[in-house]
């Protein structure tokens, strides 16, 4: 979305949106293996292996939700 629309007249807000988007995408990359193999597709071999996929600490989850809240608030 940020590539196609200018959501704020304030350049500082646009820069902060970009920073937050980068952080949110980074977190997504971290949890994507669990989403792809366990939650969405029930990958049999991944489930049987029992390995942790896409683990995130409680602090990382809290940061994700704060970043998302700020991102939406600026929009």
mmCIF file as gemmi writes it, N, C-alpha and C atoms, coordinates in Angstrom:
data_model
loop_
_atom_site.group_PDB
_atom_site.id
_atom_site.type_symbol
_atom_site.label_atom_id
_atom_site.label_alt_id
_atom_site.label_comp_id
_atom_site.label_asym_id
_atom_site.label_entity_id
_atom_site.label_seq_id
_atom_site.pdbx_PDB_ins_code
_atom_site.Cartn_x
_atom_site.Cartn_y
_atom_site.Cartn_z
_atom_site.occupancy
_atom_site.B_iso_or_equiv
_atom_site.pdbx_formal_charge
_atom_site.auth_seq_id
_atom_site.auth_asym_id
_atom_site.pdbx_PDB_model_num
ATOM 1 N N . UNK Axp A 1 ? 0.818 -1.193 0 1 0 ? 1 A 1
ATOM 2 C CA . UNK Axp A 1 ? 0 0 0 1 0 ? 1 A 1
ATOM 3 C C . UNK Axp A 1 ? 0.861 1.256 0 1 0 ? 1 A 1
ATOM 4 N N . UNK Axp A 2 ? 1.932 1.218 0.765 1 0 ? 2 A 1
ATOM 5 C CA . UNK Axp A 2 ? 2.748 2.426 0.882 1 0 ? 2 A 1
ATOM 6 C C . UNK Axp A 2 ? 3.43 2.795 -0.425 1 0 ? 2 A 1
ATOM 7 N N . UNK Axp A 3 ? 3.592 1.833 -1.31 1 0 ? 3 A 1
ATOM 8 C CA . UNK Axp A 3 ? 4.231 2.103 -2.596 1 0 ? 3 A 1
ATOM 9 C C . UNK Axp A 3 ? 3.312 2.857 -3.542 1 0 ? 3 A 1
ATOM 10 N N . UNK Axp A 4 ? 2.016 2.78 -3.316 1 0 ? 4 A 1
ATOM 11 C CA . UNK Axp A 4 ? 1.055 3.332 -4.273 1 0 ? 4 A 1
ATOM 12 C C . UNK Axp A 4 ? 0.285 4.548 -3.769 1 0 ? 4 A 1
ATOM 13 N N . UNK Axp A 5 ? 0.303 4.79 -2.461 1 0 ? 5 A 1
ATOM 14 C CA . UNK Axp A 5 ? -0.483 5.881 -1.906 1 0 ? 5 A 1
ATOM 15 C C . UNK Axp A 5 ? 0.346 6.712 -0.947 1 0 ? 5 A 1
ATOM 16 N N . UNK Axp A 6 ? 0.041 7.986 -0.897 1 0 ? 6 A 1
ATOM 17 C CA . UNK Axp A 6 ? 0.63 8.887 0.075 1 0 ? 6 A 1
ATOM 18 C C . UNK Axp A 6 ? -0.434 9.111 1.142 1 0 ? 6 A 1
ATOM 19 N N . UNK Axp A 7 ? -0.237 8.516 2.313 1 0 ? 7 A 1
ATOM 20 C CA . UNK Axp A 7 ? -1.275 8.536 3.337 1 0 ? 7 A 1
ATOM 21 C C . UNK Axp A 7 ? -1.218 9.752 4.245 1 0 ? 7 A 1
ATOM 22 N N . UNK Axp A 8 ? -0.161 10.491 4.198 1 0 ? 8 A 1
ATOM 23 C CA . UNK Axp A 8 ? -0.04 11.61 5.111 1 0 ? 8 A 1
ATOM 24 C C . UNK Axp A 8 ? 0.641 12.779 4.415 1 0 ? 8 A 1
ATOM 25 N N . UNK Axp A 9 ? 0.208 13.963 4.76 1 0 ? 9 A 1
ATOM 26 C CA . UNK Axp A 9 ? 0.845 15.159 4.217 1 0 ? 9 A 1
ATOM 27 C C . UNK Axp A 9 ? 2.162 15.439 4.93 1 0 ? 9 A 1
ATOM 28 N N . UNK Axp A 10 ? 2.369 14.835 6.074 1 0 ? 10 A 1
ATOM 29 C CA . UNK Axp A 10 ? 3.571 15.056 6.871 1 0 ? 10 A 1
ATOM 30 C C . UNK Axp A 10 ? 4.664 14.073 6.442 1 0 ? 10 A 1
ATOM 31 N N . UNK Axp A 11 ? 5.784 14.58 5.918 1 0 ? 11 A 1
ATOM 32 C CA . UNK Axp A 11 ? 6.873 13.689 5.495 1 0 ? 11 A 1
ATOM 33 C C . UNK Axp A 11 ? 7.411 12.821 6.633 1 0 ? 11 A 1
ATOM 34 N N . UNK Axp A 12 ? 7.377 13.334 7.861 1 0 ? 12 A 1
ATOM 35 C CA . UNK Axp A 12 ? 7.848 12.54 9.001 1 0 ? 12 A 1
ATOM 36 C C . UNK Axp A 12 ? 6.94 11.334 9.219 1 0 ? 12 A 1
ATOM 37 N N . UNK Axp A 13 ? 5.63 11.523 9.035 1 0 ? 13 A 1
ATOM 38 C CA . UNK Axp A 13 ? 4.693 10.404 9.159 1 0 ? 13 A 1
ATOM 39 C C . UNK Axp A 13 ? 4.961 9.36 8.074 1 0 ? 13 A 1
ATOM 40 N N . UNK Axp A 14 ? 5.204 9.825 6.861 1 0 ? 14 A 1
ATOM 41 C CA . UNK Axp A 14 ? 5.487 8.885 5.772 1 0 ? 14 A 1
ATOM 42 C C . UNK Axp A 14 ? 6.756 8.089 6.046 1 0 ? 14 A 1
ATOM 43 N N . UNK Axp A 15 ? 7.761 8.751 6.582 1 0 ? 15 A 1
ATOM 44 C CA . UNK Axp A 15 ? 9.012 8.062 6.916 1 0 ? 15 A 1
ATOM 45 C C . UNK Axp A 15 ? 8.764 7.048 8.031 1 0 ? 15 A 1
ATOM 46 N N . UNK Axp A 16 ? 7.979 7.44 9.038 1 0 ? 16 A 1
ATOM 47 C CA . UNK Axp A 16 ? 7.681 6.518 10.144 1 0 ? 16 A 1
ATOM 48 C C . UNK Axp A 16 ? 6.851 5.339 9.639 1 0 ? 16 A 1
ATOM 49 N N . UNK Axp A 17 ? 5.909 5.572 8.753 1 0 ? 17 A 1
ATOM 50 C CA . UNK Axp A 17 ? 5.136 4.467 8.173 1 0 ? 17 A 1
ATOM 51 C C . UNK Axp A 17 ? 6.059 3.467 7.482 1 0 ? 17 A 1
ATOM 52 N N . UNK Axp A 18 ? 7.043 3.976 6.75 1 0 ? 18 A 1
ATOM 53 C CA . UNK Axp A 18 ? 7.99 3.105 6.069 1 0 ? 18 A 1
ATOM 54 C C . UNK Axp A 18 ? 8.79 2.282 7.08 1 0 ? 18 A 1
ATOM 55 N N . UNK Axp A 19 ? 9.251 2.923 8.154 1 0 ? 19 A 1
ATOM 56 C CA . UNK Axp A 19 ? 10.001 2.208 9.189 1 0 ? 19 A 1
ATOM 57 C C . UNK Axp A 19 ? 9.143 1.114 9.823 1 0 ? 19 A 1
ATOM 58 N N . UNK Axp A 20 ? 7.914 1.463 10.164 1 0 ? 20 A 1
ATOM 59 C CA . UNK Axp A 20 ? 7.015 0.493 10.784 1 0 ? 20 A 1
ATOM 60 C C . UNK Axp A 20 ? 6.709 -0.65 9.827 1 0 ? 20 A 1
ATOM 61 N N . UNK Axp A 21 ? 6.482 -0.337 8.559 1 0 ? 21 A 1
ATOM 62 C CA . UNK Axp A 21 ? 6.207 -1.381 7.568 1 0 ? 21 A 1
ATOM 63 C C . UNK Axp A 21 ? 7.388 -2.335 7.47 1 0 ? 21 A 1
ATOM 64 N N . UNK Axp A 22 ? 8.599 -1.808 7.489 1 0 ? 22 A 1
ATOM 65 C CA . UNK Axp A 22 ? 9.79 -2.659 7.44 1 0 ? 22 A 1
ATOM 66 C C . UNK Axp A 22 ? 9.862 -3.572 8.658 1 0 ? 22 A 1
ATOM 67 N N . UNK Axp A 23 ? 9.548 -3.025 9.837 1 0 ? 23 A 1
ATOM 68 C CA . UNK Axp A 23 ? 9.563 -3.834 11.055 1 0 ? 23 A 1
ATOM 69 C C . UNK Axp A 23 ? 8.481 -4.913 11.011 1 0 ? 23 A 1
ATOM 70 N N . UNK Axp A 24 ? 7.29 -4.551 10.536 1 0 ? 24 A 1
ATOM 71 C CA . UNK Axp A 24 ? 6.198 -5.52 10.441 1 0 ? 24 A 1
ATOM 72 C C . UNK Axp A 24 ? 6.537 -6.633 9.45 1 0 ? 24 A 1
ATOM 73 N N . UNK Axp A 25 ? 7.164 -6.278 8.329 1 0 ? 25 A 1
ATOM 74 C CA . UNK Axp A 25 ? 7.562 -7.29 7.347 1 0 ? 25 A 1
ATOM 75 C C . UNK Axp A 25 ? 8.653 -8.193 7.914 1 0 ? 25 A 1
ATOM 76 N N . UNK Axp A 26 ? 9.556 -7.626 8.691 1 0 ? 26 A 1
ATOM 77 C CA . UNK Axp A 26 ? 10.599 -8.431 9.333 1 0 ? 26 A 1
ATOM 78 C C . UNK Axp A 26 ? 10.002 -9.458 10.282 1 0 ? 26 A 1
ATOM 79 N N . UNK Axp A 27 ? 9.005 -9.041 11.052 1 0 ? 27 A 1
ATOM 80 C CA . UNK Axp A 27 ? 8.336 -9.969 11.966 1 0 ? 27 A 1
ATOM 81 C C . UNK Axp A 27 ? 7.587 -11.036 11.18 1 0 ? 27 A 1
ATOM 82 N N . UNK Axp A 28 ? 6.968 -10.636 10.096 1 0 ? 28 A 1
ATOM 83 C CA . UNK Axp A 28 ? 6.25 -11.597 9.262 1 0 ? 28 A 1
ATOM 84 C C . UNK Axp A 28 ? 7.187 -12.693 8.759 1 0 ? 28 A 1
ATOM 85 N N . UNK Axp A 29 ? 8.378 -12.286 8.326 1 0 ? 29 A 1
ATOM 86 C CA . UNK Axp A 29 ? 9.349 -13.28 7.858 1 0 ? 29 A 1
ATOM 87 C C . UNK Axp A 29 ? 9.697 -14.271 8.959 1 0 ? 29 A 1
ATOM 88 N N . UNK Axp A 30 ? 9.72 -13.79 10.189 1 0 ? 30 A 1
ATOM 89 C CA . UNK Axp A 30 ? 10.063 -14.642 11.323 1 0 ? 30 A 1
ATOM 90 C C . UNK Axp A 30 ? 8.982 -15.689 11.594 1 0 ? 30 A 1
ATOM 91 N N . UNK Axp A 31 ? 7.72 -15.306 11.488 1 0 ? 31 A 1
ATOM 92 C CA . UNK Axp A 31 ? 6.634 -16.231 11.824 1 0 ? 31 A 1
ATOM 93 C C . UNK Axp A 31 ? 6.048 -16.94 10.6 1 0 ? 31 A 1
ATOM 94 N N . UNK Axp A 32 ? 6.472 -16.569 9.406 1 0 ? 32 A 1
ATOM 95 C CA . UNK Axp A 32 ? 5.925 -17.166 8.18 1 0 ? 32 A 1
ATOM 96 C C . UNK Axp A 32 ? 6.094 -18.677 8.112 1 0 ? 32 A 1
ATOM 97 N N . UNK Axp A 33 ? 7.228 -19.26 8.543 1 0 ? 33 A 1
ATOM 98 C CA . UNK Axp A 33 ? 7.333 -20.721 8.458 1 0 ? 33 A 1
ATOM 99 C C . UNK Axp A 33 ? 6.222 -21.442 9.224 1 0 ? 33 A 1
ATOM 100 N N . UNK Axp A 34 ? 5.879 -20.957 10.396 1 0 ? 34 A 1
ATOM 101 C CA . UNK Axp A 34 ? 4.796 -21.58 11.157 1 0 ? 34 A 1
ATOM 102 C C . UNK Axp A 34 ? 3.467 -21.393 10.444 1 0 ? 34 A 1
ATOM 103 N N . UNK Axp A 35 ? 3.232 -20.211 9.926 1 0 ? 35 A 1
ATOM 104 C CA . UNK Axp A 35 ? 1.999 -19.95 9.201 1 0 ? 35 A 1
ATOM 105 C C . UNK Axp A 35 ? 1.883 -20.833 7.975 1 0 ? 35 A 1
ATOM 106 N N . UNK Axp A 36 ? 2.959 -20.947 7.233 1 0 ? 36 A 1
ATOM 107 C CA . UNK Axp A 36 ? 2.925 -21.693 5.981 1 0 ? 36 A 1
ATOM 108 C C . UNK Axp A 36 ? 2.834 -23.194 6.192 1 0 ? 36 A 1
ATOM 109 N N . UNK Axp A 37 ? 3.529 -23.711 7.174 1 0 ? 37 A 1
ATOM 110 C CA . UNK Axp A 37 ? 3.602 -25.164 7.327 1 0 ? 37 A 1
ATOM 111 C C . UNK Axp A 37 ? 2.628 -25.738 8.344 1 0 ? 37 A 1
ATOM 112 N N . UNK Axp A 38 ? 2.24 -24.961 9.329 1 0 ? 38 A 1
ATOM 113 C CA . UNK Axp A 38 ? 1.392 -25.512 10.379 1 0 ? 38 A 1
ATOM 114 C C . UNK Axp A 38 ? -0.022 -24.947 10.37 1 0 ? 38 A 1
ATOM 115 N N . UNK Axp A 39 ? -0.133 -23.652 10.34 1 0 ? 39 A 1
ATOM 116 C CA . UNK Axp A 39 ? -1.45 -23.027 10.497 1 0 ? 39 A 1
ATOM 117 C C . UNK Axp A 39 ? -2.262 -23.116 9.21 1 0 ? 39 A 1
ATOM 118 N N . UNK Axp A 40 ? -1.692 -22.723 8.09 1 0 ? 40 A 1
ATOM 119 C CA . UNK Axp A 40 ? -2.455 -22.642 6.851 1 0 ? 40 A 1
ATOM 120 C C . UNK Axp A 40 ? -2.578 -23.96 6.098 1 0 ? 40 A 1
ATOM 121 N N . UNK Axp A 41 ? -1.493 -24.692 6.042 1 0 ? 41 A 1
ATOM 122 C CA . UNK Axp A 41 ? -1.469 -25.838 5.145 1 0 ? 41 A 1
ATOM 123 C C . UNK Axp A 41 ? -1.36 -27.197 5.828 1 0 ? 41 A 1
ATOM 124 N N . UNK Axp A 42 ? -1.199 -27.226 7.133 1 0 ? 42 A 1
ATOM 125 C CA . UNK Axp A 42 ? -1.067 -28.477 7.882 1 0 ? 42 A 1
ATOM 126 C C . UNK Axp A 42 ? -0.082 -29.428 7.199 1 0 ? 42 A 1
ATOM 127 N N . UNK Axp A 43 ? 1.13 -28.953 7 1 0 ? 43 A 1
ATOM 128 C CA . UNK Axp A 43 ? 2.193 -29.73 6.368 1 0 ? 43 A 1
ATOM 129 C C . UNK Axp A 43 ? 2.513 -30.954 7.233 1 0 ? 43 A 1
ATOM 130 N N . UNK Axp A 44 ? 2.191 -32.12 6.739 1 0 ? 44 A 1
ATOM 131 C CA . UNK Axp A 44 ? 2.312 -33.368 7.512 1 0 ? 44 A 1
ATOM 132 C C . UNK Axp A 44 ? 3.723 -33.589 8.034 1 0 ? 44 A 1
ATOM 133 N N . UNK Axp A 45 ? 4.719 -33.454 7.175 1 0 ? 45 A 1
ATOM 134 C CA . UNK Axp A 45 ? 6.098 -33.716 7.611 1 0 ? 45 A 1
ATOM 135 C C . UNK Axp A 45 ? 6.546 -32.705 8.668 1 0 ? 45 A 1
ATOM 136 N N . UNK Axp A 46 ? 6.131 -31.46 8.541 1 0 ? 46 A 1
ATOM 137 C CA . UNK Axp A 46 ? 6.493 -30.449 9.542 1 0 ? 46 A 1
ATOM 138 C C . UNK Axp A 46 ? 5.829 -30.751 10.881 1 0 ? 46 A 1
ATOM 139 N N . UNK Axp A 47 ? 4.579 -31.192 10.825 1 0 ? 47 A 1
ATOM 140 C CA . UNK Axp A 47 ? 3.862 -31.519 12.059 1 0 ? 47 A 1
ATOM 141 C C . UNK Axp A 47 ? 4.494 -32.73 12.731 1 0 ? 47 A 1
ATOM 142 N N . UNK Axp A 48 ? 4.789 -33.772 11.96 1 0 ? 48 A 1
ATOM 143 C CA . UNK Axp A 48 ? 5.385 -34.978 12.529 1 0 ? 48 A 1
ATOM 144 C C . UNK Axp A 48 ? 6.788 -34.734 13.066 1 0 ? 48 A 1
ATOM 145 N N . UNK Axp A 49 ? 7.536 -33.821 12.46 1 0 ? 49 A 1
ATOM 146 C CA . UNK Axp A 49 ? 8.887 -33.516 12.929 1 0 ? 49 A 1
ATOM 147 C C . UNK Axp A 49 ? 8.845 -32.836 14.296 1 0 ? 49 A 1
ATOM 148 N N . UNK Axp A 50 ? 7.772 -32.103 14.552 1 0 ? 50 A 1
ATOM 149 C CA . UNK Axp A 50 ? 7.611 -31.463 15.852 1 0 ? 50 A 1
ATOM 150 C C . UNK Axp A 50 ? 8.578 -30.326 16.122 1 0 ? 50 A 1
ATOM 151 N N . UNK Axp A 51 ? 9.279 -29.861 15.105 1 0 ? 51 A 1
ATOM 152 C CA . UNK Axp A 51 ? 10.231 -28.768 15.287 1 0 ? 51 A 1
ATOM 153 C C . UNK Axp A 51 ? 9.495 -27.436 15.432 1 0 ? 51 A 1
ATOM 154 N N . UNK Axp A 52 ? 10.077 -26.562 16.219 1 0 ? 52 A 1
ATOM 155 C CA . UNK Axp A 52 ? 9.498 -25.225 16.371 1 0 ? 52 A 1
ATOM 156 C C . UNK Axp A 52 ? 9.732 -24.431 15.099 1 0 ? 52 A 1
ATOM 157 N N . UNK Axp A 53 ? 8.683 -23.86 14.58 1 0 ? 53 A 1
ATOM 158 C CA . UNK Axp A 53 ? 8.769 -23.044 13.372 1 0 ? 53 A 1
ATOM 159 C C . UNK Axp A 53 ? 8.254 -21.646 13.674 1 0 ? 53 A 1
ATOM 160 N N . UNK Axp A 54 ? 9.017 -20.656 13.303 1 0 ? 54 A 1
ATOM 161 C CA . UNK Axp A 54 ? 8.556 -19.284 13.433 1 0 ? 54 A 1
ATOM 162 C C . UNK Axp A 54 ? 8.335 -18.819 14.855 1 0 ? 54 A 1
ATOM 163 N N . UNK Axp A 55 ? 9.131 -19.314 15.782 1 0 ? 55 A 1
ATOM 164 C CA . UNK Axp A 55 ? 8.958 -18.915 17.175 1 0 ? 55 A 1
ATOM 165 C C . UNK Axp A 55 ? 9.279 -17.441 17.356 1 0 ? 55 A 1
ATOM 166 N N . UNK Axp A 56 ? 8.501 -16.796 18.177 1 0 ? 56 A 1
ATOM 167 C CA . UNK Axp A 56 ? 8.73 -15.393 18.53 1 0 ? 56 A 1
ATOM 168 C C . UNK Axp A 56 ? 8.545 -15.272 20.034 1 0 ? 56 A 1
ATOM 169 N N . UNK Axp A 57 ? 9.367 -14.467 20.643 1 0 ? 57 A 1
ATOM 170 C CA . UNK Axp A 57 ? 9.269 -14.273 22.089 1 0 ? 57 A 1
ATOM 171 C C . UNK Axp A 57 ? 8.065 -13.399 22.417 1 0 ? 57 A 1
ATOM 172 N N . UNK Axp A 58 ? 7.609 -13.446 23.651 1 0 ? 58 A 1
ATOM 173 C CA . UNK Axp A 58 ? 6.517 -12.552 24.038 1 0 ? 58 A 1
ATOM 174 C C . UNK Axp A 58 ? 6.867 -11.072 23.801 1 0 ? 58 A 1
ATOM 175 N N . UNK Axp A 59 ? 8.114 -10.702 24.018 1 0 ? 59 A 1
ATOM 176 C CA . UNK Axp A 59 ? 8.531 -9.316 23.772 1 0 ? 59 A 1
ATOM 177 C C . UNK Axp A 59 ? 8.421 -8.97 22.294 1 0 ? 59 A 1
ATOM 178 N N . UNK Axp A 60 ? 8.781 -9.9 21.416 1 0 ? 60 A 1
ATOM 179 C CA . UNK Axp A 60 ? 8.67 -9.663 19.974 1 0 ? 60 A 1
ATOM 180 C C . UNK Axp A 60 ? 7.201 -9.516 19.564 1 0 ? 60 A 1
ATOM 181 N N . UNK Axp A 61 ? 6.316 -10.319 20.145 1 0 ? 61 A 1
ATOM 182 C CA . UNK Axp A 61 ? 4.892 -10.189 19.855 1 0 ? 61 A 1
ATOM 183 C C . UNK Axp A 61 ? 4.356 -8.842 20.338 1 0 ? 61 A 1
ATOM 184 N N . UNK Axp A 62 ? 4.76 -8.432 21.544 1 0 ? 62 A 1
ATOM 185 C CA . UNK Axp A 62 ? 4.303 -7.132 22.055 1 0 ? 62 A 1
ATOM 186 C C . UNK Axp A 62 ? 4.766 -6.005 21.14 1 0 ? 62 A 1
ATOM 187 N N . UNK Axp A 63 ? 6.021 -6.074 20.663 1 0 ? 63 A 1
ATOM 188 C CA . UNK Axp A 63 ? 6.534 -5.051 19.76 1 0 ? 63 A 1
ATOM 189 C C . UNK Axp A 63 ? 5.76 -5.047 18.449 1 0 ? 63 A 1
ATOM 190 N N . UNK Axp A 64 ? 5.449 -6.24 17.937 1 0 ? 64 A 1
ATOM 191 C CA . UNK Axp A 64 ? 4.653 -6.344 16.707 1 0 ? 64 A 1
ATOM 192 C C . UNK Axp A 64 ? 3.315 -5.616 16.871 1 0 ? 64 A 1
ATOM 193 N N . UNK Axp A 65 ? 2.607 -5.874 17.976 1 0 ? 65 A 1
ATOM 194 C CA . UNK Axp A 65 ? 1.295 -5.255 18.177 1 0 ? 65 A 1
ATOM 195 C C . UNK Axp A 65 ? 1.417 -3.753 18.374 1 0 ? 65 A 1
ATOM 196 N N . UNK Axp A 66 ? 2.471 -3.274 19.053 1 0 ? 66 A 1
ATOM 197 C CA . UNK Axp A 66 ? 2.682 -1.829 19.19 1 0 ? 66 A 1
ATOM 198 C C . UNK Axp A 66 ? 2.951 -1.194 17.834 1 0 ? 66 A 1
ATOM 199 N N . UNK Axp A 67 ? 3.808 -1.841 17.032 1 0 ? 67 A 1
ATOM 200 C CA . UNK Axp A 67 ? 4.116 -1.318 15.698 1 0 ? 67 A 1
ATOM 201 C C . UNK Axp A 67 ? 2.862 -1.264 14.831 1 0 ? 67 A 1
ATOM 202 N N . UNK Axp A 68 ? 2.074 -2.32 14.873 1 0 ? 68 A 1
ATOM 203 C CA . UNK Axp A 68 ? 0.849 -2.362 14.075 1 0 ? 68 A 1
ATOM 204 C C . UNK Axp A 68 ? -0.137 -1.281 14.53 1 0 ? 68 A 1
ATOM 205 N N . UNK Axp A 69 ? -0.268 -1.11 15.822 1 0 ? 69 A 1
ATOM 206 C CA . UNK Axp A 69 ? -1.162 -0.076 16.343 1 0 ? 69 A 1
ATOM 207 C C . UNK Axp A 69 ? -0.723 1.313 15.881 1 0 ? 69 A 1
ATOM 208 N N . UNK Axp A 70 ? 0.572 1.587 15.958 1 0 ? 70 A 1
ATOM 209 C CA . UNK Axp A 70 ? 1.068 2.895 15.536 1 0 ? 70 A 1
ATOM 210 C C . UNK Axp A 70 ? 0.89 3.086 14.027 1 0 ? 70 A 1
ATOM 211 N N . UNK Axp A 71 ? 1.162 2.04 13.257 1 0 ? 71 A 1
ATOM 212 C CA . UNK Axp A 71 ? 1 2.088 11.803 1 0 ? 71 A 1
ATOM 213 C C . UNK Axp A 71 ? -0.424 2.459 11.425 1 0 ? 71 A 1
ATOM 214 N N . UNK Axp A 72 ? -1.387 1.771 12.014 1 0 ? 72 A 1
ATOM 215 C CA . UNK Axp A 72 ? -2.802 2.029 11.714 1 0 ? 72 A 1
ATOM 216 C C . UNK Axp A 72 ? -3.208 3.408 12.211 1 0 ? 72 A 1
ATOM 217 N N . UNK Axp A 73 ? -2.693 3.812 13.338 1 0 ? 73 A 1
ATOM 218 C CA . UNK Axp A 73 ? -3.013 5.129 13.882 1 0 ? 73 A 1
ATOM 219 C C . UNK Axp A 73 ? -2.545 6.251 12.94 1 0 ? 73 A 1
ATOM 220 N N . UNK Axp A 74 ? -1.369 6.113 12.38 1 0 ? 74 A 1
ATOM 221 C CA . UNK Axp A 74 ? -0.873 7.126 11.45 1 0 ? 74 A 1
ATOM 222 C C . UNK Axp A 74 ? -1.707 7.139 10.175 1 0 ? 74 A 1
ATOM 223 N N . UNK Axp A 75 ? -2.072 5.941 9.7 1 0 ? 75 A 1
ATOM 224 C CA . UNK Axp A 75 ? -2.904 5.888 8.49 1 0 ? 75 A 1
ATOM 225 C C . UNK Axp A 75 ? -4.201 6.618 8.72 1 0 ? 75 A 1
